Amino acid sequence: MSAPRPVEAEYLASAEAALTKAVGGGHGPVSFEFRLQILEAVSARFGGFDLAAFHEAFGIQSKRPAAELLELAAPVASAIERSPIPHALALSALAREALREQDRKNTGAYHTDFRLATRLAQLAAPKLTHKSKVIDPASGAGILLAALTYAVCGLDRAKTAHWIAHGVCAADLSANSLRAALLSLASFTDDLEALKAMRARWYCGDSLMADRKVWAGMAPDGFDAVIGNPPWEKVKLSRHEFLKSSGVKRHYGDEIRGLDEERFASQRNEVANYSRQLLARYPDLGNGEPDLYIAFTDLFFDLCKEHGVVAALVPGGLIRSQGTQATRRKIFDASQSVSLSIIDNRARFFAIDTRFKFLAVALTKTGAGKCKRDPIKLLHECGTSTGLEITGTATIGRAALSAVRDDLSLPEVRSVAEWKLFSKIARAGVSWDEPGYGWTPKFCREVDMTKERPKFLGRSTPGALPLIEGRMVQAHRFGVKGHVSGTGRRALWEAYPIGGSRLSPQFWIRRSDIPRGNQHRADMLRVGFCDIAGQTNERSLMATLIPAGVVCGNKVPTILFPGDPSEERLLVWAAIANSFAFDWMLRRVLTTTVNYFLLQSVPLPKLAKDGLPWKKLASAARELQSLDHAGSGARARMAQLRAEIDAEVAVAYGLDLNDMELVLQDFPILDRGQITLPGEDKSTITRDSVLAAVAKRTAIREAAWSRRAAEARALGGMAYVPSELALDCEESEEEGVRNHG
């Protein structure tokens, strides 16, 4: 998915155009210096300070006389005033150094959007006054410090001057970034002495490796608040990244050509040395490739005084990744209060995938000795045109979380009701490795679609096995799409209707070309699932039985259960995994990929092997497998079977009709393309069918759901039909009418 243009860039387009015109075009250090001087003149217009004196105070060699710079700055200042962005934050955004794609990849730096800066400042400000000491140890152009200044001091210039003179501290690797931060904050005041005192405290260098004396010199007793948007990247260097940083235009997976091995080895050694230094200084990084934001989180805690505030923007992995468990534990143990806001990029905060999720974290550090720790406050927030709004809130007790998530990973529940439901399912379920239940899995990615690509065959060849790709797998269906023509993004695939699955792959591979340790799996029946998923997809998990005689690409991980390799266990697992209850739990912890750690964190229902519920699930799943080759006449029976499976799994988890109503609210895009009931805007035939089955299974006299489902079927509706198939059928029918007419 291409990166969207940030909203902030649109708001500042006029100011950017005026600034570009004032600079007179051109690129490079000279033009950037002139750009900064014009922005300093804009800052002088807002702050009221003497520009010539400012340049003299900070050793800046003026490119033009102050009066001329101020004149050039006038259109820029006017454009900023017309934008919805506060002037200090706009100045920070305009003064940033431009990041090339590879620079951003190498450093993990993503400039902070003004809306996020304002929100983070709002989270930190309630415990601060204009006499507090604060720091941003990865300040960039200072937008977070500027937002915090607004939040703490408002429009009181006397308080602002004191705050700047005594309390505001910053650190960054880039001298240009610190200069940008200075001009942004200077727009608040005409007090040059206050600005000089502030700048004298700042540190230009690597905050993560800075001597403790650096911070003690700024705040001997620690900081009242630490605010930041630290780098989000791992410390590593791949050949692909090295080539791109050298100016080579390439895509990931392209053949490696033109690599300067000696220079690459030298740079990789430098990265490895830095990685070792970080691991030695920040033990919570664990082993392997260090995540910079985890190291910064440790630093934030170290810098913050007791009862002080930490407010930061960090990736969503903090609350869900296996590698951040130690950091989560430290946060919860060392914080009196914890607020976590889950935000996605749909409001275009960053020039990255709109599905990307991140967190606004606000913590109050505990004092010495025992103290009461408040429940965790979990918020869901979405961006608006000028800020953020809260769309969901849940309060999670720390002991209650530990009881159902021993790694302290947080489920993305949006309400107290959802947290209660999550806890209910977790308590009723059983972990995959629980002795006596037979669910201990053996996962495998059988063939790597990138690494093994040169070995693929484009046609059926004696002795070669069909290669199964993610698009060919859906719930209880194997062979749901067939390759028609083309390769890569130009490949054309045909979707087969329910009841009409068949095997028509794009590639084959010889058995001898399959990694040796995986070759035996091609002779076995196993289950597989499509690992590309999302919380807002129509369904998140799609699993089915994978027959012997084929091999799966890496986007279709396969599972065997060595403790019980029977077909019946595979069928029961497929039934559970494709149920709405299991899917709902997975959506609480999912990002965009179903990795093994996340999948196994969802408990399975306690089912006694060979018990009646077990037999029902196995029988229904087995019939579904056979019916998907029986033609379109099997669709109604398949829908009935899936509803019965959903009801059986719900009961196994201890859920009632009200619980399942809440579960199904999380699947709002089901049944697109299905016929709606009279007077309604959308079809709900799948929801109605599931709830009717649950009511029947639990012996509840609830006729409404059965009646609604029956009315929809009478009109031609069909439950459990993926929208792409329903819409394709609808378009085909419309085309047929037009052609007939």
N, C-alpha and C positions, 0 to 999 in steps of 0.2 A: 504494500500500500504506500502511495507517495505521501511525503510529508506535507501537511497543510500549512498555509501561510498564517502565522500567528495574528490574532485579532489586534494585538498591540501595534503591529506593523501597519495595519490599515488605519488605525487612529492617528498614527504619527506620520502618515504619508505626506501630508501637506508640510509639516515641519521639516521632514527629511528633504523634500524638494527645495524648500527655501534654504536649507542649510547647504545642500549640494550646490545650489546656485551661488550662494555667498562664497563658498570655498573655491568655486570656479572649475570644478571637475578635477580630474587627475587622481592618481593613486599613490600609495607609498607613504613613507614616514613623514615627508614634508607636508603633504596634503593632510595627513592625519593630525599633525601638529597644528596646522592652521584651523582645522575643524575644531580641535579642543579649545583653541583660543577664542573662536567665535562663540562656542558654548559657554566659556567662562564669561564672555561679555553678556550673554543671555542671563547667566546666573547673577551677574552684577546688576542687571536691570531689575530682577526680581528681589534680590537681597538688599540692594541699595548701597553696596560697598564700592569703594574707589578701585576701578579696574587696574589702573597703572600701579597703585600701591599694592594690590593683590599680586600682580606679576613680580614686582620687586620683592615682596615678602617671601615668595616661594621660588625665587630664582628662575623665573620664566622670561626668556628673551622674546619680547613682543615682535610679532611679524609685521604689525601695522600699529600706528598710533592708537591709543585707547579710544579716542573719539571716533575714529574710522571703524574700529572693531565693534563699538557700540551701535554704530549706524548699520553695519552689516547684520548685526544681531537682531535688529528690530523686527524684520519680517518673521524670523524664526520664533521669537518670543510671542508674537501675535498669533502664529499658527498653534503654538503650544497652548495658549489661553483658550483657543477655540476647541481644543480637543477635550475629551472627558477625563484625561489623565492629569492628576495634580502635577504642578510644574516641576517639583524636585524629582519626582519619579520619571517624568518625561525626559528631563535632562540626563538622568542616569541611563535611560534606554538609548538615547541618541549618542551618548559618549562612549558606549561600549566599543571594544575592539571587535572587528568583524571576525567571526570564527569560520574557518574553512571546515568542510565536512570532516576531514581527517583530523584536524585539530580538535574538533568536538569529540570525535571518537576516542582519540588518545587521552584526552583530559577528562572526559565525562562531564564537560561543562555545558549546561543549558541555561541561558539567561532567564532570569526570573520575571515572569509576567507581572505587570503592575497590580492586577487583581489578586494574585497569590501573595504578593508582597504586602498588600494592604490587609489581607485576611490573616497572615502569619503575625503581623504586627498587632492586630486586634486580639489574638490569642495570648500574646506575651504582655501586652500593656497593662492589664488590670492590676498587676502586682508591682508596677513601677511608678516612680515619680521623676521629676526633672533632675533630681539629685542622685539617681541610680547610675551605676556603671554597667555598660553593655558592650558587647563585642560581636562582630561577625568575622570569624576566622577564615572565611573564604569569600570575602566581601564582593569581589568583582567590582562593578561600577557603583556599588553602594545603594542599590534600590531598596534593600531590606532595612538598612539603617535610616534611609530617608522616610520610608513608610512608618517606621517605629517613632521617628521624631514627630510626625504628624499625630500619631496615636497617643503619645505621651504628653506632648507640649501644646498641641493644638495650634492656635494662632498667637499664643502669648510669646512675644519676642524676647522678653526678659528671661523667662524660663528656658526658652530655646537657646539663648546665648550661654546660660549657665550649663545646660545639658551638653552643648557642643564643647565648651571649654574644659569641662571636667569629666564627662561621662562617656562620650562616644569613642569607641576604639575599633580598629579594623586591621586586618592582615590579608595579604594576597601575594601570590607569586609575581604578579605583573605590576610594575611601577605605573604603567599607563592606566590600569584599572583603578589604582589608588588615587591617581590624579582625577579620574572621572568621578570617583566617590567624593572627593573633596569639592569639586565644582557643584555637584548635586547638593551636598549639604550646605555649601556656601550660600545657596539661594534662599536660605532661611534667615540670614542675618547680615547686618552691616558691620559686625564686630570682627575686625581682622585679627585682633589679639586672641579672641576665642578660637578662631580658625587655626591660627599658628599653634596654639597650645594643643588643639586636637591632633593636628597633623604630626606634631613632634612625637606623639605616643605610638603612632602606627608602625606596623612592621611589614617590610617587603621581603618575602621569602616563603619557604615551605612551612606552613603552620604545623603540619604533622610531625616534622622533625625538628622544630624549633626548641631551643633550650628553655627550660622552665623559667629562667631568669627574665626572658622576654615578657612572659605573661605577668610575672610578679611585679615587673616595673610598671605595668599598666594598672594593675589592680592587686595590691599586696594581699588583700583578704579574699580575692576571688570576685567574680562578676555577678551582679544581680540578675543579669539575663544574658544568655548566649543565643544568638539567632543566626540562621544560616540555611543556605541551599548548597550543600557540599557536592563535589563531583560524584557522578553516579556510575562511573566506569570501573572495570577491573584493571588491575595492574598486570598487563600482558602485552606481548607483541607477536602477532602472527605474520606469516609471509604476505598474506593478503593485505593486511593493514600497512605493512612496511612498504609494499609496492605502491599503494594508494598515496601514502605520505610522500613518496618520491615523485608523484605526479603522473603515475600510470593510471589510465582509465580502464577499469575492469570491474567485473561483477564477481561476487563470491562464488566459488566453484569453477571459475575459469582456470585453464591450464596455467601453471606458473612458468613465466618466461621472463628473461632479462633480469634475473635476480642477482644483485651484487652480494654474493654469499658472505664475503669478508665483512662488509659494512653491516649487513644484517646480523651476523654473529656478534659483532661488537655492540650494536644497539640492544640486542637481546640480552647480552650479558649485563649491560647497564640496568635494564629493566629488572632482571633477576636479582641483582645486588640490592636495588631499591626495595624490591619485594621482601627480601630477607630482613632488611632493616625495619620495615613496617611490621613484619610478623614478630620480630623481637620486641618491638615497643608496644604493640597492641595485641595482646594474647587472644582477645576475642575474635580476631580474624581467622583463627583456626589454621588449617593447612591449605596449600594450593594457591590459587591466584587471589590475592587480597582484593576485597571490595573497598574502594576508597571511602564510600559513605559510611561504612561500618567503623573504619578508623576515625573518621571525623566525629561520629556519634560518641565514641569513647573520649575524644578530645573535648567535645562539648561538655560532657559530664565532669571531666577533670577541671575545666575552667570555671564551671558554675559553683557558686558558694552554696552552703546549706540554706535551704528554703528559697533558693533562686529558681529562675525559670529557664528552661531550654525550649526553644521553638525552632522547628526545622522542617524543610521539605525533603523527603527521602522517597526512594522507590517503594512500591507496594510489597516487595520481597521482604521487608522488615517484619511484616506480620505473618508471613506464610512460608518463607523459604527454610529449607533444612539447615542451610549454612548460617542462618541468623538466630539460631536458637539461643546461643550464649548471650547475644546482644539483647534479645527479648527478655531473658531472665534478669539481666542486669538492669534494664529499664524498669521492669516491674518491681524488682527488689529495692532499687535506689530511688524510687519516685513515690511521693506522697499522693500525688494526683497525676492521672494520665488521660489525655484527650487525644484521640486519633481520628482524623477526618480522612475518609477515602474519597478520592477525586479522580476522575478520568479526564482525558485530553479532548473530549468532544467539543469543549468550548475553545479549542485552539490556543492553549496557553503556550505550548511549545511546538516547534516545527518537527514533530515526530508523530507516529501513528496515533490516530484519535482514540484507539482502544486502550492505549497505555494507561496504567493506573499508578498513582503515587499517593503519598500521604502528607498531610499537614499535622505534625506532631507537636503537642505542647505538654511539657512535664514540669512538675514542681519537685525539686530534689529534696530528699528527706534530710532531716537533721540527725545529729548524733543520738544514739540510743533508740529505744523503741518508739514508734509513733503509729498512729492509726493511718492505714492506707485506704484511700477511697476506692470505690469500684471504678473500673475502666469505663470511660465514656467513649463510645464508638459512634461517629457521625458519618453520614453520607452527604456529600456536598456536590453541587454541580455549578458550573460557571454560567453567569449571565453576561450581558454585554458590558457591564461595568463592575462586576463583583462576583460573589458566590452566594448561593442560598442552600440552606440545609433541607434535605429531602427525606432524611431518616435518622433516627436516634435510638440507640440501645445502650443500656447500662449493664455491664457484665462484672459480676463479683470475681475477684481474683481466685478465691478458693474454688468457686464453681467452674471457672475456666480450666484450672489445673485438673479438676476431676474428669473433664471430658476431653481435654487436649493436653496430654502430659508434656508436650513440647512447647506449650503456651502459644501456639499459632492461633491467630484470631479468625474465626469465621466472619464473613462479611454479612452479618445480619443487620437488617434495617429497622428493626423495632423490637420492643420487649417480647411481643408475641413470637417473632421469628427466633429470638434467642431461646425462648422456652421450648419451641418446637425442635430446634437444633439439639438442645440438651436432652430432650425426651428421646429422640432417635438415637443419640450417642449412648445414652444409658441403657437403652433397650438392645443395642447392637453388640457385636463382638468383634474384636480386632482380628485382622487376617492371620496373625501368628498365634492366636489363642490355641493352646494344646487341646486336642480332642475334637476340633471342628473341621480339620482337613483343608483349610483354606490357604496354607502357606504356599505362595506362588513362586514360580520360576519364570521371570520375564525374559523376553529376547527381542532384539531388533535384528531380524534375520539377514537383511541385505541393506547396506547403506546406499541410498539412491544417488549420492554424489560420488562417493569413493569408488563404488563398483560400476559406475555409469559406462566406462569404456568396454565393459564386458557384456553389456546388454545386447540382445538380438532384436531386430525389428520385425521378425516373422517367426512363426512356429517352425521349430527345427527338431528333428528326431533327437530325443534325449534331453531336450531343454524344457525347463519348467516355466509355466506362466508366472509372471510377477504381479503381485497384488498391490495396488496403490490405494491411498486413503479414500479417494472418491468412489472406490468400488465397494465400500463397506458402509452399511447402515444398520439400524436396529433390526436384528433377527433376519438380515438379508445379506447374502453374499453374491456379488456380481450384479450390483444395482446400476452400474454404468459401464458402457462399452466404448472402447476407443474406435473412432471413425477415421481420423486422418490427422496429420500434422504432429509436431512435437513441441515441448515446452509450453510457453504461454499461447502459442498458436494452435495447440492441439484441440481438436474437436471431439467431444464425447457425447454419446447418446444416453439419456436416462431411460431405464427400462421400468415399465409400470409394475406396481405391486402384483405379485403372482407371475411375473415374467422375467425374473432374474436369470442371467446366463453369463458365462465367462467369456469375455472378449477383451483381453489385455492389450496394452500398448507395447509391452516388452516381454521377452523371455530371457532366461539365463540358464546356462549349462550347470548341472549339479556340481561339477568340479570347480566352477567359478564362485560358488557360494562359500563364504568363510567356513573353514573346515569344522569348527566347533558347532556350527549351526546346521550343517547338512542333514543331520538325522531328523530335524524337526519337520522337514518337508515330507517325511513318511508318516507323520502323526496327525491325528485329529487334535486341534487345539482351539482356543478362543482368541480372537483378535479384536482390536478396537481402533477407531480413527483417533489419532492423538491431537489433531488440530481441532480446537474447540473454543468456546467462549461462554461467558455468563449470560450474554444476551442473545445467543443463537437460539434457533427454534428448539433444538435439543442439544445438550452439551456432550453426552456420552452416547456413542453408537457402537454397539458390539454385536458380534455374531460368531458362529462356529466357522473355523477355517478348515477345509477338508485336506486330507493328504494329497500330495501330487502338485502342490503349488508352493511358492515361497513368497513371503511378505516383505515389502519395502519398509524402510525405517519409520514411515508415518503410520504403519499398522503394526504396532508392537503385539506380540502374541504371548499367551500365558498358558502354562501347564501347571497342574497341581500334583507334584510327585507323590505326595502322601496318599492321594486317591486319584489315579489317572483315568477314572471311568468317564465314559461319555455323559453319563447322568450328571456328574458334578459340573462338567462344562456347560451343560444345558441349564442347570440351575443358576450357575454364575451369570450366564447371559441373560436369563430372566430377571435376576436382581439388578444387574448393571443397567438394563434398559428401562427399568421402572422409573416412574416420576419421583418416588420418594428418594431413591438413591441419587438420581440426577439432581434433585433439589439440594441435597447435602453437598454434592460435588461442586455445584455452582457457588456455594458459600466460600470455597477455598480455591477456586479455579482462576487462572489468568487466561492465557490463550493456548496453552498446551496441557494435555493430560499426562503429566509425568508420573513416574511410579510412586514417588514419595507422596504426592497429593492424593493419588488414587487410593493408596493403602491407608491414608488417614481417615477415609470414610468407612465407618464400621459396617459390617454385613449383619443382616438379621440373624438372630439365633434360631437356626433351623436344625432339627434333629434329622440326620440322614435316614432315609427310608420312612420318615414320618409322613402323615397324610399331606401337609402343606408342601413338603419336599417333592413328593410324588406328583402333586398337582402342577407344580412349576415345571418339573422335568417333562411331564407329558405335554403341557401346553407349548413349551419351547420346542420340543421335538416336532410337534404338529406344524408349528409356524415354519420351521425349516423346510418341511416337505411341501407345504402349501405355496411357498414362494416360487414354485416351478409348475403350479397347477393351472395357471391362467387367471384372467381377471375375475372369473366367477368365485375365486377364493377370497376376495377382498373382505367381504362382510364377515366371514368366519375368522379371518386373521384379526380384524378389528375387535371382534368379540373376545378372542383368546388374549389379546394384549390387555384389554380392560380387566379380564379376570386375573391376569398376572399382576397388574397394578394393584388390584384389590387385595390379593393374597400377600404381596410384599408389604403393603401398608399395614395389614393386620399383624404380620410378623414383627414389624417395628413398633407395634402397640398404638397405631394411629387410628383416630376415629374420623368421622365424616367432616367435622369442622377442621381438623388438622389437614385433611386432604384438600379442602377448599383453599386453605392458606398456601399449601404447596403449589397448587395449580395457578395461583395468581402470579407465580414467577415465570410463567410460560405464555406471555401475552401474544406472541405471534404465531401460535398454533392455528391451523385450519384456514390459513389464507387461501383463497380460491374455492373454498367450500360454500355451498348455498346457505344463505342466512335465513333465519326464521322471520316471518312477517313482522315488520316494524322494528327490526334490530339492525345494527350497523355491521356486525361481524358474526361469523359462525363460532359456536362454542361446542360443536358436536363432540370433540374429543374430551373436553372437560366434563360435559354432561354424561358421556358414556362411562368415564372413570368413576364419577361420583355415584352414578346409578349402580355400578358394580360393587362399590364399597358399601353402599346402603344395603344391597342384597346380601353381601358377605357378612355384614355385621347385624343382620336381621333388624334393620331400622326401617320403619314404615315411612319411606320418603319417596313418594311417587313422582314428584316434580321433575327430578333429573331423568328418570326413565321416560316420562312423557316427552320432555324436550328432545331427548336423543331419538326417540321413535319418530317424532314429527320431522326432525331434520333428515332422518333416513328416508322417510316417505317422500320428501322433496328431492331426493337424489344425493344427499350429503353422505360422506363417509369419514369415519373417525380414523385417526392415526395415518393420514395420508400426508407425507411431507409436502410443504407448500410448493416446492419446485415441480413436483409431479402434478399437483392439482392445477397450478397455473399453466403448465405445459398442455394439460388436457383441455383446459378452458380455451387457450389460444387455438389449439387444433380444431376444437368444435366451432369456434367463431370463423376460422379460416374455411372450414367445410361449408358453413352456411353461406359465406360470401361466394365461394366457388359454385355452389349449387344455384344460388340466386343468379 
